[in-house]
């Protein structure tokens, strides 16, 4: 059963468009355990901001490990790598500001 937002749960909104969105949508299959997050991102068109609760952002920030995977990104200079890195950096910054330091320490991906 998905977590039900409480009265004090904060939702953060992000506009994700273009190549960042395309790169994020490549990895929706990794979000299948995130209570509908995968379908929300798959169906998202980037026209309006999309809202995420802290548990959604926890799942999205887990994609940092994808950046380290040599099979996914053997070349760290590709546009796809840079787009996902930029998006995750934005998400992490807002997460840290609103919910405290991320559990996953900020790391260099290279």
N, C-alpha and C positions, 0 to 999 in steps of 0.2 A: 504494500500500500504506500503510495507516495506521501512524503511529508506534507502536512497541511500547514500553510503559513499561519503563524500566530499574529496577534495584534501588533507585536513589536518587531516582527520580521521585516527587514528592509529589502526593497527590490531596487536594483540598480538597472538603469537603462543605457543601452549602447546601440549606436548605429554602426552596423557592420555591412560594408558594401564591397562591390567589385572583387578584386583578387583576394582580399582578406576573407570575404565570405565564401568564395569558391574553394579556397584552401581549407577553411574550417569544415565545409560540407563534405570534403573528401574523407573526413574522419568521424562522421556521425555513427558509424558502426561501432566505434569504441565507446559510445555513450548509451548503449542499449540497456544498461542497468540503472540509468539515471531518471527513471520515471517520466518518460515522454520528452526528455530533452532532445533526444535524437530526432524525433519527428518534428519538433518545433524548429530545430535548426535546418532540417531538410526542407521544410516548407517555407522557411523565411526567405523573403525576396529582397530585403535590404531597403525597403521603401520608408519604413518607420522604425524607430528604436525598438529593440527587443529587450524585455525585462528578464533579469536573472536574480534569483535569491542566492544566498551564500552557498547553499549546497549545490546549486547549478554551477556556480563559479568554481567550487572545489573540483567538480568533474572536469570543467573546461581547462583549468590550470594543470590538470593531470596530463594534458596533451604536451606539456613540456618534455615529457619523456620521449615523445615521438620525434622531437627535434634532435635528440641524441642518438636515435636509432640510425645506424649506418645504412641499413636496408631501405629505410624510407627516404633519407636525405644523405646519400653518399657525398654529394657536393654541397657544402654549406653556403655557396655563393649563388644558388639558384633563386629565382624570383619567388617560388613557392615557399622555400625555407624562410626567406626574409619577410614575406607576407604573414606567415604564421607566427614568426618571432615577434613582429611588430604588434600583431593583434594580442598575443599573450602578454606582452609587456603592458599594453593599455589595460587589459583586464586585471592583471596583477596589481598595477598601480592603484586602481579604483578599489580593489578588494582590500588592499593594505590600508588605504585611507578610511574605509568605511567599516571594516570588520577586524582590523588589527593585522599584524604581520602574518603573511601566508605561512602555512605549515611547511611548505616546501621552500627552503631558502632560495633567494635569487641566485642563480648560477649563470656562469658563462656557458653558452651552448656549444662553443667551439672547442 
